Amino acid sequence: MTTTMMIVLAIAAIVVAGALAWYFQRQQSQRLKARFGPEYDRMRDEVGDVRRAEAALAARENRVHKLHIRALSEPEKARFAEVWRHIQTLFVDEPNGAVREADHLVNEVMTAKGYPIADFTQRSADVSVDHPIVMEHYRAARSIAERN
């Protein structure tokens, strides 16, 4: 095999490797966009770099995958629904108290499901893995609760 032939093969191998890397990165980007929806865009805007944002979202997935998130039992669902109905009735007469109780209920549900709730930033990142659309509303509600 001539030196020229070896150089051509090496260049071809590099081009193929680059194309494969690009393809797999594109697949990963599309998967993350589909999984995280508006959270993908929020993270990209917040970080300012697509690669770093995608790395952060992938890290979230890995972290949540290691948690023991579980579905609520039917009795738990019924109890939480009843508490939620009660909180809604309080809202007219005591909006601040209702907001505080709603925040407490969200924390209680998250704990029951197995999410760590130590701080809001980590909690919202964890929830965004399985419920990215809910996060927009959750952040807005949290902002209202903090203002009150």
Backbone hydrogen bonds, N-H to C=O, Kabsch-Sander energy under -0.5 kcal/mol:
donor,donor_aa,acceptor,acceptor_aa,energy
6,M,2,T,-2.1
7,I,3,T,-2.3
8,V,4,T,-2.4
9,L,5,M,-2.4
10,A,6,M,-2.5
11,I,7,I,-2.6
12,A,8,V,-2.6
13,A,9,L,-2.5
14,I,10,A,-2.2
15,V,11,I,-2.6
16,V,12,A,-2.6
17,A,13,A,-2.6
18,G,14,I,-2.5
19,A,15,V,-2.5
20,L,16,V,-2.6
21,A,17,A,-2.5
22,W,18,G,-2.5
23,Y,19,A,-2.6
24,F,20,L,-2.7
25,Q,21,A,-2.3
26,R,22,W,-2.5
27,Q,23,Y,-2.3
28,Q,24,F,-2.3
29,S,25,Q,-2.5
30,Q,26,R,-2.5
31,R,27,Q,-2.4
32,L,28,Q,-2.6
33,K,29,S,-2.6
34,A,30,Q,-2.4
35,R,31,R,-2.5
36,F,32,L,-2.9
37,G,33,K,-2.1
39,E,36,F,-2.3
40,Y,37,G,-1.1
41,D,37,G,-1.1
42,R,38,P,-2.4
43,M,39,E,-2.5
44,R,40,Y,-2.5
45,D,41,D,-2.5
46,E,42,R,-2.5
47,V,43,M,-2.9
48,G,44,R,-2.6
53,A,49,D,-2.4
54,E,50,V,-2.8
55,A,51,R,-2.2
56,A,52,R,-2.2
57,L,53,A,-2.4
58,A,54,E,-2.5
59,A,55,A,-2.1
60,R,56,A,-1.9
61,E,57,L,-2.2
62,N,58,A,-2.2
63,R,59,A,-2.4
64,V,60,R,-2.9
65,H,61,E,-2.4
66,K,62,N,-1.0
66,K,63,R,-0.7
67,L,63,R,-0.6
67,L,64,V,-1.0
69,I,67,L,-0.8
70,R,113,K,-2.9
77,K,73,S,-2.7
78,A,74,E,-2.5
79,R,75,P,-2.4
80,F,76,E,-2.9
81,A,77,K,-2.4
82,E,78,A,-2.2
83,V,79,R,-2.3
84,W,80,F,-2.4
85,R,81,A,-2.4
86,H,82,E,-2.1
87,I,83,V,-2.5
88,Q,84,W,-2.2
89,T,85,R,-1.6
90,L,86,H,-1.4
91,F,87,I,-1.1
93,D,89,T,-0.5
94,E,90,L,-3.3
98,A,94,E,-2.7
99,V,95,P,-2.3
100,R,96,N,-2.2
101,E,97,G,-2.6
102,A,98,A,-2.6
103,D,99,V,-2.4
104,H,100,R,-2.2
105,L,101,E,-2.5
106,V,102,A,-2.5
107,N,103,D,-2.0
108,E,104,H,-2.3
109,V,105,L,-2.8
110,M,106,V,-2.6
111,T,107,N,-2.4
112,A,108,E,-2.3
113,K,109,V,-2.1
114,G,110,M,-1.2
114,G,111,T,-0.5
115,Y,110,M,-2.6
123,R,119,D,-2.5
124,S,120,F,-3.1
125,A,121,T,-1.9
126,D,122,Q,-2.5
127,V,123,R,-2.5
128,S,124,S,-1.9
129,V,125,A,-0.6
129,V,126,D,-1.0
130,D,126,D,-0.6
130,D,127,V,-0.7
131,H,127,V,-2.5
135,M,131,H,-1.1
136,E,132,P,-0.6
136,E,133,I,-0.8
137,H,133,I,-0.8
138,Y,134,V,-2.8
139,R,135,M,-2.8
140,A,136,E,-1.8
141,A,137,H,-2.8
142,R,138,Y,-2.5
143,S,139,R,-2.3
144,I,140,A,-2.0
145,A,141,A,-2.6
146,E,142,R,-2.5
147,R,143,S,-1.9
148,N,144,I,-1.4
